[in-house]
Amino acid sequence: MMIETLRAAVQAAAASKKAALITVVQSSGSTPAKPGFKMLLTEDGYLAGTVGGGALEQLALEVARRVIETGRSELVALREEDGGLAQIGMACQGGIELFVEYLSPGPKLYIYGAGHVGIALAEAAAFAGFSVILVDDRPELASPDRAPFARETHACDMVEFAANATGGPDTYVAIVTRGHAFDEQVLKQVLHQDPLPHYIGMMGSAHKVNTCVDHLRSEGFSEELIERVHAPIGLPIGGDTPREIAISIVAEMIACRYERDIGKVRELWRTEGRPKGGP
């Protein structure tokens, strides 16, 4: 049973599906499962293995769904001294601890804009382990031949694509289109995604970013939402070529992925701004 569950976890990862792996890490007294029992739930509802059935399994699945949504692993402890499994209405009087582990399919990066910076970013991000989706309304730019390192390329309306895309804890967005109007329209759609992407970055000078922020406020976007946007995008490393800008963006995304405090460097970037990087 454990081998089948682990095999299902490997298959979920190969299919880029989010999942939660539930493992019994400790038990005492009378319980329906012992340490080592495993169960897997994928984002599309596929279930493998068991941790004992009944109310315990239902609790485990509730936590697993939450873990898949938030991207944060959790420990569930029903200790014997606190009432154990009787707390959830089971006849068993023993205690049990479950570790519900988030299994990430890996970070996915949506790049809006396939100009010089967009292409450089796609290459750098793919090298850093991001699965890249490149979007532009110019077919001659958003093509697999021009961006072989992207998992997907889409030559379509960027605003419409953003309106139909999904966010989540493994999703990153870089808005580096050819103009301010496109950037702002795409950003508005991204900020409507539920759940939001883990990272949202937008290219532009400090003046352009401030203008965009004013527009967002006037249209009712909350300060909390606006603060989620990394703009101007990237860390202030000093370079201004497309590849240097791409490296600064990837560095910021990695810092965000590992929850580093980048508030101070973001504030510096707001003050200094950054040059535009291409069409």
Sequence and secondary structure as in RCSB ss.txt:
>XXXX:A:sequence
MMIETLRAAVQAAAASKKAALITVVQSSGSTPAKPGFKMLLTEDGYLAGTVGGGALEQLALEVARRVIETGRSEL
VALREEDGGLAQIGMACQGGIELFVEYLSPGPKLYIYGAGHVGIALAEAAAFAGFSVILVDDRPELASPDRAPFA
RETHACDMVEFAANATGGPDTYVAIVTRGHAFDEQVLKQVLHQDPLPHYIGMMGSAHKVNTCVDHLRSEGFSEEL
IERVHAPIGLPIGGDTPREIAISIVAEMIACRYERDIGKVRELWRTEGRPKGGP
>XXXX:A:secstr
 HHHHHHHHHHHHHTT  EEEEEEEEEESS S  TT EEEEETT  EEE SSSHHHHHHHHHHHHHHHHH   EE
EEE GGGTGGGGGT S   EEEEEEEEE    EEEEE  SHHHHHHHHHHHHTT EEEEEES TTTS TTT TT 
SEEEES HHHHHHH   EEEEEEEE  SSHHHHHHHHHHHHT SS EEEEEE   HHHHHHHHHHHHHTT  HHH
HHTEE S S   S  SHHHHHHHHHHHHHHHHTT   HHHHHHHHHH       
